[in-house]
Amino acid sequence: MIFCKNFLQLNLGKLLANQNGTNYSINGVPQVPLNAGTWKDHHLAVGTVVTSNFPVFVAQFLRGSACSVPPLEIDPLMLDILPAEQYTSDYLFGTSDYDRYSSHHATIVVETAQTGTLLLDGLPLGATFTPIVGTNYSTGYLTLASARTYNLVSNNGSRFGLFVYGYGQEESYGYTGGGNLIKLDGCPIAKYTADSVCLGNPTTFTNTSFDPKYTIVSHEWDFDGEGTSNAQNPTFTFPAAGTYNVKLKVTNNNPTKACAD
């Protein structure tokens, strides 16, 4: 997981363990292990990467006026931080129209090599990105208008994280811009599309399976008992008109266990 200082840079990160013996690191530095239900605060001064051997819940907090140095007339807020594996490549988001919010911002977390692929409402982003030391990720910041809807996308489908927030006198809001809430059990996600054809013509199957961490190394197709294939994107001609239940099994190269879906 990656969490970053926001525009005001008054941040606190909290990690909550799900299992006993949770070992985790902050920017590559091992921390004191946590047990199930226990938590630890970390003060944020730079972009921060968290890695752990078991699932952890990570939240980021903005300190309110009573705890900020120098004092700022803002309310605290909390953001749930998604792991990078659950980032997506297309966000539709908006800013509040409440008149007590005086500024609106967004933080972007993206692989450094993909910063140039981002488009805001169809135009190049124009943000300045700062690399997170020791990682292949960078963070960028946007200042946004009030009461606006935006569309932020990667033009080559690269996934990135988005966090939106705003401030005002004794006021604040913030939320995670969205995400792809896939399972994170080390297994790939099997998906495909197929075209519609007339009887006697081959059907083309397009494999859209993906794996957020590992590489898919095999594909097993079952055309409802009428045939099989190990091709990535096969074609198949069915013997008669009708509805067929086509199954696809994909396997990745997870080094700890061969995992399929």
N, C-alpha and C positions, 0 to 999 in steps of 0.2 A: 504494500500500500504506500501511497505517496501523499503527504499532506504538506502544505506550503504556507508560508506567511502570506497574509492577505494585504490589501492595499494599505491598511493602517499599521500592519506589522506588530499587533499586540495579541499574540496568540499563545494558546495552550493546547497541547494534544493529550488526549486520554486514551489509553489502551486497556481493554477489558478482555481477560482470558476466558476461553471456553472449556479448556481441559487442564488437568494437573500436568505439571512439567512442561509448560509452554516456554520455550526458549525463543527469544526474539532479539533482533539487532536494530539499532538506530544508525543509519548511514554506515553500516558495516561494523559498528562497535557493539559487541555483545552486552546485553543488559541482565540484570538480576532476573532469574526465571520467575514466572507467575503461575499460580494454581487457579483452578476453575473458580470464577466469581470474584477474583481479585483484580485490581486495576492499578495503573501507574500513570502519573502525570509527567509530561515532558514540555519544557518551555521551548518555543520555536523561535529561532533567529534566522534560519535559512530553510530552503526547501529540504524536506526530510523524507527518507525512504525507510519503511518498516518491513522487515522480513521476519517470518516466524515459522516454526515447525508445525504448529497447529493453528486452526482458525482463531482470529482475534477480531474484536470489534474496535474500530478506531473512530474517534470523534475529535473535531477541532472546535475550539472555543475562542471567541473574541471577548476579551475582558471589557467590562462595563466601566463607567466613569469612576466608580469608587476604587477600582483596582488598576487603572491605567496610569502610566508614568510616561510623559506628562499627563495631567488630568484631561480627559476629553469627555464632552457631554454626549455620550452614546450609551445605548443599552447593550448588554451582552447578547451573544447569539451562539448557536451550536450548529455545526455542519456534520452530517454523517459522511464518512470518507469511503468511497468504493475502492476496491482493489483494481489495479490497472487491467486485470483480465476482464473486468466488467465495463470498461469504457466502451463507447460507441463512436461512430463516425459522423453523426448527424444530429444536431440539437436544435429544437425550436423552444425558445425561452423568452421570458419577458421581465421587465422591471416594474416596480410598484408605481401606482399613480397617487399614493398618499402624499399630501403636500408637506408633511413634516420630515420626509426624507430629502436631504439636501444633496446627496451624491449616490451614485449607483456604479457598481464595478463588477468585473468578472475575473476570475483566475483560471488559466488554462494550463493543463499539464499534458505534454505531448513529447513523443520521441524527438530528440534534437534534429535528427535527419528529416523529420516530416514537418518542421515548423512552416516551411514555405508552401505547404499544400492547403493551408487553412483559408477559407473564404467566409467573410461575414456579409450576409445578404448579397452574395454573388461577387463581392469584390475582395481583393487581397487584404489580408488582415491588417498589416501595418504595425503590429505590436512588436515591442522589443522583448526578446526571450533571454532568460538567464539559465545556463546549464546548472543542473544539480550535480555537484561534485561527486565523482565516483560512480555515476550512473549514465545511461544513455537518454535521460529525460531532461527536459527544460521546462521552465515556467514562464508564462507571460501574463500581462495584466491589461485589462481594458477599462476605460471609463465610458459609461453608458448614459444614454438619455433617459429621462423619466417617462413612465407610461408608454414604453415602446416594446414591440415584439421583434425578436431577432432570429435569424437562422444562421447557425455556425456549422460548417461542414468541412470535411477533408475531401479534396477533389480526386484523391486516389483511394479513398476508403480506409485510410489509416485511422485507428481508434485513438481517442484522446479523452481527457477528463475535463469537466467544466463545473465551476462553482460560482454562483451568482449571489451578490449581497449588496446591501445599501445601508446608509447611516443617516441619522438626523439628530436633533437635540432630544436626548433621552429616548431615542428610538433606534431600532436596527431590524433588519431581516436578512435571511440567507437561506439558500437551498442548493442541493446538488442538482446540476442541470439535467440530469437523466442518466441512464445507463442501460446496459444489456445484462439483465439479471439471470445470467446462465449459471448452471451448477458448476462448482469448483472442486470436483472430485478427481481431477487428473484425467478425465475421460473426454474424448472428442464428442462433438455434436453432429449427428447424422441428419442431413437434410438434402433434398433434391427437388428439381422441377422437371416436368415433362411436357412436350408439346402434344397437341391434339392432331391426329392424322386420320385419314380414311382407311378403311379395311384393306389390308394387303400391302400398305406402306409401312416402313419402319418408324418406330417411335424413338425419338432422341431424348435421352435422359441427361440432364445437366447436374453434376454433383456440386452442391453448395455447402457441403460439410465443412466444419472448421474446428480448430483446436486452439484455445487461447494461449497455450504454453508449449505443447509438443507438436511433432510433425505427424500427420496421418500417413501411414505407410502401406495400408492395404484397404481394398474395397471389395465387398462381397455382395453381389446382387442376386435376388431371387425373384423371378418374374412370375410369381403366383403358381409355381410348379410347372410352368411351361418352358423354363430354361434358366440358366445362370450366367453370370459374367463376373470377371475380376477387373474389368476396365474401369478407369476413373469416370469416364463419360460414355457409357455404352449406347448402342442402338439395338432395338429388338422389334421383331415383327410378330405380333400376336396372331394366333390361328383363326380367331373369330371375333366378331364384334361383342363388346360387353365391358364390364367393370372388373378390373384386376387389382389385387392387393400386392403391390410391388414393395419388397423389403430391401433395405440397404443397411449393411453392417460395415462400419469403418473402425480401424484399429490404429492406435498411435504408437510412438516409440518411447513411451514413459519408461524410464530405466528401472523404476521400482516395481512396476507391474504392467503387464500388457493389458491395456484398457480399451474396451470397445463399446460402441453404442449403435 
